[in-house]
Amino acid sequence: MLNLLAIMSTLKIIVIALLKNWIPIILAGLFLFLIFNFIEMIWLKWFLAVMVGGAFFYSIYDDINLFIQQKALEKIDTLDSDAKERVMKKHRDRINK
């Protein structure tokens, strides 16, 4: 039951993060649609599609990553001091690997 709650909470955070970035997602879809429908040269079409797709992916990825980190730190702040120290130690150990 706890695993189900964790999965639901994680999915909720991801959906909220995606909804906060709906404008870049719509623009990326629009640009890719225009590239595939109006550019005739195959090599140019795929080159532009990969470049535009990658640019939008990484701009959205950074925003989502920052949002999820903020939510995780908010949850950590609600823990008691011993639990907070264990979580932060585990995080530091994972980073230092």
N, C-alpha and C positions, 0 to 999 in steps of 0.2 A: 504494500500500500504506500509505503514511503517512497519507493522508486517511482510509482505512478505519479505521486504528487510532485516529485522532483522533475520528472519528464514534462508534466503539464506546466509547471512553473517556467521551465526553460523554454518551452514552445511559446508561452505567453510573452516572455521577454523578447524572443526573436521576432515574433509578429509585430510587437510594438515598435521594435527597432526598424523593421521594414516599412511600417506605416509612417514613421518619422521621415523616411527617405523616399516617399512616393514620387516626388517631383523628378529627381534624377532617374528613377526607374522608368517613369513614363517617357522622359526625354531620350533615354537610351533605346527604348523600344521604338520610338518614333524615328530616331536617326538610323537605326538598323533597318527598319522598314523602308525608309527612303533610299538607303544605300542599295538594298537588294532589288528594289523595283525600278530605279532610275539610272543605275550605272550598268553599262553593257559589257565593259571589258572585265573578263573573269578575274584576271590577276589583280586588278585595281579594286574590284568589288570585295574580294576576300581580304586583301590587305587592309582596306579601310574598315571592314567589319571587325577584324581582329583588333585593330588599333582602337576603334571607338568602344568596342565591347570591353577591352582590357582597361581602358581609362575609366569608364563608368564603374566597372567592377571594383577597382581599387579605391575609387573615391567613396563608394558606398561601403566597402569593406572597412575602411578606417573609421567611418562614422558609427557603424554597427559595433566594431570592436570597442570603441570608446564608451558607447552607451552600455554595453554589457559589463565592462569593467566598473563603471560608475554604479550600476545596480548591484554588482557583487560586493563592492566596498560598502554600500549602504546596508546590505545584509550582514556583513561582517561587523559593522558598528553596533548592531543590535545584540551581538553575543556578549556573554560575560567575559571578564578579562582572561581567564585561563583558556577558554575555548578560542578566543580571539588570538592569543599567542600561539596556540597549536596550529591554527589555520595559517597564520602569517609565516610560521617556521616552515610548514610544509610548502608554502608558496616560494619562500626563499630557497629552500633545498631544490625544488624543481627548476628554478631559474638557474641556479649555480651548477647544474649537471653538465 
